[in-house]
Amino acid sequence: MGRSCNLLLPLAVFILLIHFHTSLSTVTNISTDEASLLSFKSHSISFGPNNILATNWSSSSPVCSWIGVTCSSRHHRVVALDISSMQLHGTIPPHLGNLSFLVSLNIKNNTFHGDLPEELAHLHRLKLIDVTNNNFTGAIPSFLGLLPNLRIMILSNNQFSGKIPSALSNLTKLEVLRVQRNFLHGEIPRELGDLRYTAFIDMQGNQLTGSVPTSIFNITTMQIIALTTNNLTGKLPMTICDHLPNLKVLDISNNYLDGIIPPTLEKCRKLQTSSLFRNDWNCAKRISQLNSSDRIISRCTALGR
C-alpha cells in the first residue's frame, strides 16, 4: 500500500502542475487580450453621444462581454473585434498586434487616423481586415503580405498614398482586395496575378498609371474587376476572357486605354456589366465587325472625353 502511494504521489503532483500551468496560461492570455483592448481604448476617443467604449470596456467586467468583442468558446480568446460605426476617433496602438487569436478586425466607418502599426503583422490567424471610411494615411504596409490566412482586405475610402505593395501577392488565400478611393499611384503590381483565389479586385478612384497587368486576367476565380477613374494606359489583351470564366463585372471606364475593344470580350459568358467608356479606344474597325444588336456598340460609339 505504501509503495503504491509513493508511486501515485508524483503522478498527482504532475497532474496538479499541468492543471496549474494551463490555468495560469489561460489567465495570462485573457489578461493579454484585455490589456491590448484597454490600450486600444486609451488611443480611441469617442465623440459620439453614447461614448460606448468608455462606459462598456472596463476591467470590472469580463472581456468577452464587451461590446464589439467576440471570444472563442474553445480557447476563451478574442477572435473578432467589430467596432464599426461607433464614431471613434484616434490612432491604432501597436498593442492590437497582441490579439494573437484574432480572426476578424472590423473598424470601418469611424475617423481613425495615422498609420497602421506594423505589429498587426503578428495576427497570423487574421482572415478579415476592414478599415473602410477612416482617415488612415501613409503607404499601404508591405507587412500585410505576412498574414498567411487573410481572405478579405478592405482599405477603401482612406488617405493611403504611395504604391500598391507587390508583397500582397504573398496572400495566397486572398479572395477580396479593395483599395478604392485613396491616393495610390504607380503601376498595378504584375505579381498580383499570383493570387489564385481572388474574386474581387477594386482599385477605382486612385491615381494608378501604366498598363493593366495581363496576369490579372489569368485569375480564373475572378468575378469583379473595378479599375475606373485612374490614369491607366495601354491595351487590353485580345485574350481577355480566355481565362475569366466567372467574370461578372468589368469596370475600366475613365482611363486612357487605347487600341480596340477585344472581340473576345463576348466569351465572358457570365459578364453582366462592362463599363468601358471614357477611354481612347479605336472603335471604327471594331464597329464594322459587330452586328447592330451587339451590346458593346453603345459603349464603342460614345467614347469622346
TIBA-304219 format. One record per residue: z negated, y, x of N, C-alpha, C, CB in turn. Coordinates in steps of 0.02 Angstrom, whole numbers, plus 32768, in hexadecimal, padded with zeros to 4 digits. Atoms other than C-alpha are relative to their C-alpha. Glycine has a CB too. Example, Ala and Ser with C-alpha at 12.3 -4.5 7.8 and 13.67 -1.06 7.14 Angstrom:
80007FC5802D7E7A7F1F82678000803C802D7FC280017FCE
80037FC57FD67E9B7FCB82AC7FDB80377FD9804780178014
This chain:
80007FC4802A8000800080008000803F802B7FC380017FD1
80047FC67FD37FCF8077808B8040800B80267FC67FF88030
7FC07FFB7FDB806F804F80E88036801F7FD380177FBB8019
7FCF7FE5802F80D68076804C7FF6804A7FF77FFC7FDC7FBC
800F7FB98008807E811C803580178028803D7FB5800C7FF5
7FEB7FDD7FC3809F814880EA804C800980037FE87FD9803D
7FB77FFA80008159812780CF801980327FCC801F7FBC7FF4
7FEA7FD5803781648186802B7FEF8049800C7FDF7FEA7FC0
80167FBB7FF58108822180688036802B80227FC180018029
7FCB7FD77FE18191825E80E0803B800C7FD180197FDE8040
7FC97FF880308214823E80597FF080357FCC800F7FBD7FDD
80147FCF803181B282A47FDB80028046801D7FBA7FF17FE5
7FFF7FBE7FDF819E833280578048801880097FDD7FFC8045
7FB97FEF7FF78259832C807B801F801A7FBF80277FC4801A
7FE57FEC8041828483377FC27FE680457FEC7FEE7FCC7FCA
801E7FBF8010820C83C97FAA80208037802A7FB57FFF800C
7FE17FCE7FD582598424803E804780107FE880037FE78048
7FBC7FF5801B8309840B7FF77FFD802A7FC180237FBD7FF2
80077FDA803F82D0844B7F4D7FED8048800F7FCC7FDF7FD3
80167FBC7FEE827984E07F9E803A8028801D7FC67FFD8031
7FC87FDE7FE0831285098007803480147FCC80207FD48036
7FCE7FF28035838684FD7F6F7FE8803A7FD5800C7FC27FD5
801B7FCA802A8314856B7F078002804280247FB87FF07FEA
80007FC37FD8830385E97F938046801C80077FE27FF48045
7FBA7FEA7FFA83C085EE7FAB801980207FC0802D7FC68014
7FEB7FE5804083DB860A7EF27FE480457FF57FEA7FD27FC7
801F7FBF8008835F86997EEE80218033802E7FB57FFC800F
7FE17FD37FD083AB86E47F8A804580167FE980047FDF8045
7FBD7FF18016845A86DA7F448000802F7FC480257FC17FEF
80057FD4803A842A87297E9E7FE9804580177FCF7FE37FCC
80187FC07FE683CD87AF7EFE8038802680237FC57FF58030
7FC87FE07FDE846887D07F668030801F7FCD80267FCC802A
7FD57FE5803584D187E57EC97FE1803E7FE0800E7FCB7FCB
80237FC8801F844E88577E7D8003803E802D7FB77FED7FF0
7FFF7FC87FD1844488C37F1A8046801F80047FE97FE98045
7FBB7FE77FFD850288D17F208010802B7FC480327FC58004
7FF17FDB803D850D890B7E6C7FD7803F7FFA7FF57FD47FC3
80297FC38001847D89857E7D801B803480307FB67FEF8011
7FDF7FD27FD284D589CF7F14803D801E7FDF80137FDD8042
7FC67FE88024857189DC7EAB7FEB80367FCD80247FC67FDB
801A7FD08032850B8A357E257FEF804380217FC27FE47FDD
80147FC27FDF84C88AB37EA3803B802980187FD37FF0803B
7FC37FDC7FEC857A8ADF7ED7802B80147FC480297FD4802F
7FD97FF4803C85B88AEB7E247FD8802B7FD080167FBE7FDE
80237FD1802B85848B817DBE802380037FBC7FFC80478020
7FE37FFE804385A18B707D047FFD80467FE47FDD7FCE7FD2
80017FBF802085D58C0F7CAD800C7FF97FB58034802E801F
7FF9800C804785E48BBD7C027FBE800C7FDC80197FB97FF3
803D7FF1802785678BDF7B767FCE7FC78000801280117FBA
802E80398004851F8B2F7B7B7FDE7FF0804280257FC47FE7
801C800D7FBE85008B267C377FEB7FB780087FC3802F800D
801080478009850A8A6A7C297FDF7FE0803D803F7FDA7FF0
801C80217FC584E98A347CDC7FB98015800E802B800F803D
80447FE77FF1844F8AA27CEF7FCC7FE07FD27FFE804B7FF8
8030801A803083FE8A5C7C537FFE7FB47FFD800F801B7FBC
7FFD80488008843489A77C5D7FF87FD9804180417FED7FE1
800580237FC0844589767D147FBD80118020803B8012802F
80447FF47FE5839089667D497FE37FBE80197FD2801E7FC9
801F803B7FE3832E88ED7DB57FCA7FE37FD37FE280108043
8032801A803082B688D97D23801D7FCD7FD07FE2803A7FD9
7FE08031802B8336886D7CCA802E7FD4802A802880227FC7
7FD6802D7FD9839B87D67D068047801B800A80047FBC7FDD
7FBD7FE87FEF843F88007D5C80347FE77FCE80137FEC8047
7FCD801F802A849F87897CEE7FFF801A7FB87FF77FB67FFF
80027FE28043846B87E97C52801B804780007FB880007FE6
7FE87FBB7FFC84B1888F7C90804480077FDE800480178049
7FC07FF18020854188DE7C3280387FFD80357FFF80447FDD
7FC680057FD485E888B37C837FFB7FC98034800A80408022
800B80347FCE859F88267CEC80027FBB7FE07FBC800B8025
7FFE8045801785C9876F7CD37FED7FD2803980477FEE7FE4
801680307FCD857486E27D3180187FBA7FED7FB380018008
7FED8045800D85A6862D7D447FC27FD87FEF80247FE1803D
8039802A8013853785AA7CF47FEF7FCE803680107FDB7FBE
800B80337FCC854C85357D877FD9801C803B80437FE58018
801F7FE57FC4851E85A37E1B7FD1803B7FF1803580168031
80297FC6801384C886307DBC800E803A802F7FB57FED8002
7FEA7FC87FD7852D86AF7E1F8030802B7FD880227FE68041
7FD37FD28022859187477DEA80497FEC800E7FF380498016
7FBB80157FF78645870F7DCC803280337FE3800B7FBC7FDF
7FD37FCD801D868C87A27D687FDB80427FF8801C7FE87FBC
801B7FBD80098670885D7D66803480287FDA7FEF80228045
7FD37FD9802A86C188BF7CD97FDC803F7FE880187FD67FC3
801E7FC08013868C89757CD1803980317FF17FD2801B8038
7FC77FD68012873289B77C927FEE80307FC8803C7FD47FEC
80067FCE803587398A547C277FB780137FF180207FE67FC0
80467FEB800986838A847C447FF3804780187FD27FD08026
80057FBA7FEB86A68B377C7D7FD6800680407FE0802A7FC9
802480017FC086678B117D2D8025802880347FF47FB98018
7FE37FD67FCC86838B847DC07FD97FF380417FFD804C7FEE
8022800C7FC0865E8B617E77802D7FD8802E7FBF7FDB7FF5
7FDB80287FD086928AF27F087FEA7FB87FFC7FF6801C8048
801080477FFF86938A377F237FDC7FF0804280417FD47FF8
8026800D7FC2860B8A047FA080167FBE80207FB57FFE7FF2
7FEE803E7FDE8629897E80247FD87FC47FE87FF78008804A
802B80378016859B89187FD980207FD57FCB7FBF801C7FE6
7FDF80278034860F88DF7F4F80207FC1801E8035802A7FDC
7FE4803A7FDE865988687FD07FCF7FC78008801A80148042
803380357FFC85B588067FCA7FFF7FD47FC27FBD801F800B
7FFD802A803C85DD87C17F1D802F7FC5800E8018802A7FC1
7FD580347FE3861F87247F6F801B7FCF7FCD7FDA7FDB8034
7FE7802D8034863886C57ECC802D80247FCE7FC67FDF7FDB
7FDA7FD88030869987517E7680477FE67FF8800080498016
7FBD80188011873787167E1F802A80387FE17FFD7FC57FD1
7FDC7FCB8023876587AF7DB77FDE8043800980067FEF7FB5
801A7FBC7FF6875088697DDF802C80307FD880008013804C
7FDC7FD2802C878388E37D567FDA80417FFB800B7FE07FBA
80207FBE80028758899A7D6F803180367FE87FE580138046
7FCC7FD3801687EE89E87D197FE680367FD080397FD97FDF
800E7FCA803087EE8A887CB27FBD8023800D80007FE57FBA
80387FD67FEC87678AE77D12801C8037802D7FC77FD68024
7FE77FCE7FD087728B717D957FE27FF380457FF080477FE8
801580107FBC873F8B167E338033801E80317FFB7FB3800A
7FD57FDF7FCF87848B657ED17FF17FE480457FF7804C7FFF
800980187FBB87918B4A7F8D80297FC2800E7FB67FF2800D
7FDC803C7FEC87CC8AAD7FE57FDF7FC27FE380027FFB804D
801D8042800F87B589F87FB67FE07FE6804080367FCE7FE4
802280167FC2873389B68033801C7FBE801A7FB57FFA7FF5
7FE3803C7FE28771893280AC7FD57FC27FF6800B800B804B
802C8039800D86DB88C6808180177FD77FC47FB980197FF4
7FE580278038873988927FE480277FC38018802D802D7FD4
7FDC80397FE38798881D80587FD47FC28002801980118046
802E80397FFF86FC87AE80537FFF7FDA7FBE7FBA80178011
8002801E8043871987857F9B80367FC97FFB800A80357FC9
7FCD80347FFA877786E37FBE800D7FDA7FC07FEC7FD08036
7FF680218041876186A27F0D8025802C7FCE7FBD7FE97FE4
7FE57FCF803087AC873D7EBC80467FEC7FE9800280458020
7FBF800F801E883B871A7E448020803D7FE07FF87FC97FCC
7FE67FC48021884C87C37DEE7FDE803E801A7FF77FFB7FB4
801B7FBE7FF0883788767E28802A80337FD98002800F804D
7FDE7FCD8029886189057DB07FDC8042800880037FEA7FB5
801E7FBE7FF6884089B97DE3802B80367FE07FF8800F804C
7FD37FD2802288BE8A0B7D6D7FDD803F7FE880217FDD7FC5
80187FC1801B88A88AC17D3D7FBE8018801F7FF77FFA7FB4
80367FE17FDB88328AFF7DC3801F8033802F7FD57FCB8027
7FE67FCE7FD188458B7B7E527FFB7FE780497FD980417FF9
8003801B7FBC88478B067EE98039801D802A80057FB37FFE
7FD07FE37FD288A08B4C7F8180087FD4803E7FEA80488014
7FF480257FC388DD8B12802A80347FCA7FF67FBF7FE08019
7FCE80358003894E8A8080507FE67FC47FDA80167FEB8047
80148041801C894E89DD7FF17FE87FD5803A803B7FDE7FD8
801C80227FC688DD8978806480247FBE80107FB67FF37FF6
7FE1803F7FEB892F88ED80C87FD07FC67FF7801680058049
803180368005888D888B80BC80027FDD7FBC7FBA801A800C
7FF98022804088B688658006802A7FC080078021802E7FCC
7FD9803C7FF2892F87E780507FD77FC680198036800F8031
802C80357FE888988783808A7FDC7FDD7FC87FCD801E8030
8021801E803A886387527FDA80297FC47FE87FF780347FC6
7FD3803B800988A8869F7FCF80097FEA7FB87FE57FC78027
7FFC80178045888886847F16801780357FCF7FBE7FE57FEA
7FEE7FC9802C88C3872B7ED280407FF07FD9800A80408029
7FC7800D802D893787187E3D801A80407FDF7FEC7FCE7FCB
7FEC7FC28023893887C57DED7FE5803C80287FE580017FB7
80127FC27FDD8939886A7E4D801F803B7FDC80177FFE804B
7FE97FC68025894489097DE77FE0803F801E7FF07FFA7FB4
80187FC37FDE893589AD7E488022803E7FE1800E7FFC804C
7FD67FCD802089968A197DCC7FDB80417FF3801C7FE67FC0
80197FBE801589808AD27DA67FC58017802A7FEC7FFD7FB8
80317FE47FD2891E8B077E3F80248032802D7FDD7FC8802A
7FE17FD37FD189468B727ED6800B7FDE80447FD6803F8009
7FF180247FC3896B8AEA7F548041801B801F80067FB47FF2
7FC57FE77FDC89E78B227FD980117FD080397FF38048801B
7FEC802B7FC98A3F8AD98070802E7FC97FE97FC37FE38021
7FD28037800D8AA38A3980757FDD7FC57FDF80227FE98040
801A803E801C8A8D899980147FF87FCE803A80307FE37FC8
800A802B7FC58A3F8923809580237FBC7FF87FB57FF5800C
7FDE804180018AA6888A80C07FCD7FC77FFE802D7FF8803D
8034803380018A00882C80CE7FF47FE47FBB7FBF801C801B
8008801A80448A02881A801180287FC07FF6801680347FCD
7FD8803E80058A828790802D7FD67FC2800F803C8003802F
802C80387FF289F0872480667FDC7FE67FC27FCC80148034
80218013803F89B1871C7FB2802A7FCC7FDD7FF4803F7FD3
7FD2803480178A0586777F8F7FF67FED7FB77FF77FC3802A
800C8010804689B786677EE1800C803C7FD27FB97FE77FF7
7FFA7FC3802889E087187EA780357FF97FC98012803B802E
7FD38004803A8A2E87207DFA801480467FE77FDF7FDA7FC7
7FF37FBC80198A2287DB7DD07FF1803280387FD5800F7FC1
80087FCA7FCF8A3B886E7E48801680407FDF80287FF28042
7FF07FC180228A3089187DF57FE3803A80297FE380007FB8
80157FC77FD88A2989B57E60802480407FE8800F7FF4804C
7FD97FC9801A8A888A2D7DEF7FD880417FFC801C7FEF7FBC
801B7FBD80078A6B8AE87DE67FCA801180337FE480097FBA
80287FE97FC88A218B097E90802D802E80297FE47FC4802B
7FD77FD67FD38A688B687F2680197FD6803B7FD7803C8019
7FEA802E7FCC8AAB8AD37F868047801280177FFE7FB87FE7
7FBE7FF17FE58B408AEC7FF980147FC98030800180458023
7FE680347FD38BA88A89807480247FCA7FD97FC77FE28028
7FD88036801F8C0689E980517FD37FCA7FE2802E7FE18034
8022803A801C8BD389567FE680037FC8803380207FEA7FBB
7FFF80347FCC8B9E88CF806280297FC37FEA7FB97FEB8012
7FD8803B80108C1D884280667FD47FC17FFF80397FF78032
802D803A7FFF8B8B87CD80887FE47FEE7FBC7FC6800E8030
8019800F80438B5987DC7FD280287FC97FDE8001803F7FD5
7FD88038801A8BE3875F7FB07FDF7FBD800C80448001801F
8025803F7FF38B6986DC7FF37FCE7FF07FCA7FDD80058043
802F800C80378AFF86EE7F5680217FD27FCD7FEB80447FDE
7FDB803280268B39864E7F047FEB7FFA7FB77FFA7FBE8021
8018800880448AD2865C7E637FFC80417FDA7FBD7FDE8000
80067FBF80208AE387147E39802F80057FC4800F80378033
7FD97FF8803D8B1E873B7D88800A80497FEE7FDE7FDC7FC7
7FFF7FBA80168B0287F77D7D7FF7802D803C7FC8800E7FCA
80047FCD7FCC8B28887E7DFD800F80447FE180317FF1803B
7FF77FBD801C8B1189337DC77FF0803380367FD3800B7FC1
80077FCD7FCC8B2D89BD7E48801D80427FEA80217FE98041
7FDF7FC480188B758A447DD97FD6803F800A80117FF87FB6
80237FC17FFB8B4A8AFB7DEA7FE1800E80447FCB80047FCD
80167FF17FBD8B358B027EA78037802680257FEC7FBE8027
7FCD7FDE7FD88B9F8B477F3680207FCE80317FE1803B8027
7FE580357FD58BE48AA47F7A8049800C80117FF87FBC7FDD
7FBC7FF57FE78C848AA97FE0801E7FBF8019800080358038
7FDE803B7FE78D028A318028801B7FD57FC87FD07FD7802C
7FE3802D80328D5489A07FD07FCB7FD07FE6803A7FD9801E
802D8033801C8D0189207F60800C7FC08026800D7FF77FB2
7FF6803D7FD88CE388867FCC801D7FC87FD57FBD7FE9801E
7FE2803780258D5287F67F967FCE7FC77FF6803E7FE68024
8032803680068CBC87837FB17FDA80047FBF7FD08003803A
80237FF880408C6D87CB7F1480257FDA7FC87FFA804B7FED
7FD8802180338CFC87827EAF80067FB5800A8046801F7FFE
800180497FF58CD986D47EF27FBF7FE07FE8800A7FF2804A
8040801A80198C2D86C27EA1800D7FE37FBA7FC980387FFE
7FE98020803D8C5686447E197FCF80097FC5800B7FB7800C
80317FF780368BB586667DB7800180477FE47FBA7FF0801A
80017FB980138BDD87207DA48017800A7FB8802D8027802F
7FF07FEF80458BDC87647CF2800D804B7FF77FC97FE97FD3
7FF97FB780088BCC88217D068006802180457FC3801D7FDA
7FF77FD77FC48C1088937D8F800780487FE8803E7FE9802A
7FFF7FB980158BE8894C7D737FFD802C803D7FC4800F7FD0
7FFB7FD67FC58C2289C37DFB801A80457FEF802E7FDF8034
7FE37FC080158C568A5B7D967FDD803C80207FFC80057FB5
801A7FBF7FE78C3F8B0E7DD47FE47FFA80477FCB801A7FD1
800D7FFE7FB88C428AF77E90803D802180217FF27FB8801D
7FC67FE67FDB8CC18B277F1680267FC780207FEA80338035
7FE0803C7FE58D0C8A7B7F2E804C800980047FEF7FC37FD5
7FB87FFB7FF58DBD8A6D7F71801D7FBA800B8010802D803D
7FE0803F7FF28E3B89E57F98801B7FDF7FC27FCF7FD18022
7FDF802580368E8889607F2B7FD57FC57FE980447FE68017
801F803D80188E4888D47EBE802A7FC480177FF980017FB3
7FD9803A7FEA8E7988267EFC802B7FE47FC77FD17FC9801A
7FD2801C80338F0D87D87EA17FE47FC07FE180447FF2801F
801D803F80198EA5873A7E8C7FBB800C7FE27FFB7FCC8039
80427FEA80168E1387977E3C7FDE7FCF7FD1800580437FDF
801F802D80318DF687177DB280037FB780128021800A7FBD
7FFA80467FED8E1A86787E117FBD7FDE800880277FFB8041
8042801D7FF38D6186607E387FCA801E7FD37FED80098048
80307FE0802E8D1086BE7DA780087FE57FB98009804D8000
7FF5801E80428D1686457D147FCF80197FCB7FFA7FB58005
80347FEA802F8C7A86927CC57FFD804B7FF77FBD7FE68016
80037FB780038CA2874B7CD78009801A7FB98036801F802D
7FFF7FE380438C7C87AC7C37800B804B80017FBF7FF07FDB
7FFA7FB87FFC8C7488617C708017801480467FBC80237FEF
7FE97FE47FC18CD788BA7CF78007804C7FF680447FE08017
7FFF7FB780078CB289757D038005801F80457FBF801A7FDB
7FF47FE07FBF8D0089CC7D98802180447FF5802D7FD3802D
7FE27FC080118D338A6E7D437FE38038802B7FF680107FB6
80177FC37FDE8D248B1B7D917FF47FF5804A7FC180197FDF
800080087FB88D4A8AEB7E4480448018801A7FF27FB68015
7FC07FEC7FE28DE28B007EB780297FC280137FF5802C803D
7FDA803C7FF38E2B8A517EB0804A800D7FF37FE67FC67FD4
7FB87FF680088EE88A487EC380247FBD7FFD801C802C8039
7FD9803D80078F7589CC7EC0800C7FF17FB67FDE7FC58022
7FF5801380468F9A896B7E217FC57FD87FE580427FD87FFA
8032802A80208F26891B7DA580177FB880067FF480147FB4
7FEA80447FF38F2A88627DD580177FDC7FC07FC87FD88021
7FE98026803A8F9487FB7D5C7FD27FC67FEE80467FE6800C
802B803A800B8F18876D7D727FC080117FDA7FED7FE08042
803B7FED80268E9487D17D157FFD7FDC7FBD7FFF804C7FF4
7FFC802480408ECF87747C7A7FE47FB9800680487FFD7FE8
801C80427FF78E8B86D47CC67FB57FFE7FF580107FE68046
80487FFD800F8DD9870F7CA87FF77FF67FB57FE080458017
7FFE801180478DD186B57C017FC380187FD980067FB67FF9
803C7FEA80238D1F86EB7BD97FF6804B80037FC47FDD801F
80077FB87FF88D3D87A27C01800080237FBD803A801C802C
80097FDC803F8CFE880E7B72800C804B80087FBB7FF37FE4
7FF97FB87FF38CFD88BC7BC0801C800B80467FBC80247FF7
7FE57FED7FBE8D6989017C4C800F804A7FFF80417FD78011
7FF87FB87FFB8D5889BA7C74801E801180437FBC80267FF5
7FDC7FF47FC28DD989ED7CF5801980488006803B7FD18005
7FE27FBD80028E008AA27CC87FE4802D80387FF380207FBC
80117FCE7FCD8DF48B3A7D3B80007FE180477FBB801E7FF1
7FF180157FBC8E398AE67DD68046801980117FFA7FB18007
7FBE7FEA7FEA8EDC8AFE7E3380337FC87FFD7FFC801D8047
7FD2803980078F3A8A667DF3804980177FFF7FEF7FD97FC1
7FB87FF880088FF58A5A7E0580157FD27FC780287FEF8043
7FF78029803B901B8A1F7D5580487FF77FEA7FD9801C7FC9
7FBC8004801990D68A377D43801B7FB98002802E802F8029
7FE880457FF890FF898B7D867FD97FD17FD37FFB7FEA8049
802B802C8028906C893C7D2C801380007FB77FB680148008
7FF07FFA8047909D897E7C8080407FDA7FF1800680497FEC
7FC08021800C914D89397C927FF87FB57FFC803280128035
800B804880009102888C7CA87FD87FE87FC47FDD7FEC8040
802D80128036909488927C0D802180077FBC7FC2802B8003
7FEB7FF7804590B3887B7B557FDB803B7FE27FF47FC07FD7
80207FC6801F9089890B7AE27FBB7FF17FE5802C801B7FC8
80418013801B8FF588A97AA07FCC7FF3803680077FC37FD4
802F800F7FC98FA888907B4B7FC580307FFF802480038044
803C7FD880068EF588CC7B4C7FF78030803A7FC47FD37FFC
80097FD57FC68F0A89207BF6802B803E7FFB80107FDA8040
7FD37FC780038F9489977BC47FDB80417FF280357FF57FCA
80247FC380128F1C8A137B757FDC801E803B7FCF7FF37FC7
80247FE77FC68EBE8A207C188031801480377FD07FCB801A
7FCF7FF47FCC8F5C8A287C7D802B803E7FF2802D7FC38008
7FD67FC880138FAE8AB77C207FD980427FFE801F7FF47FBE
80287FC280018F1F8B347C2B7FD18001803C7FD780057FBE
802680077FC28EE98B357CDF7FF48042802480227FD1802D
80067FC07FDD8EF18BED7D0C7FB980168008802880347FDD
80437FE57FF58E5A8C417D567FFA80457FE17FF08002804A
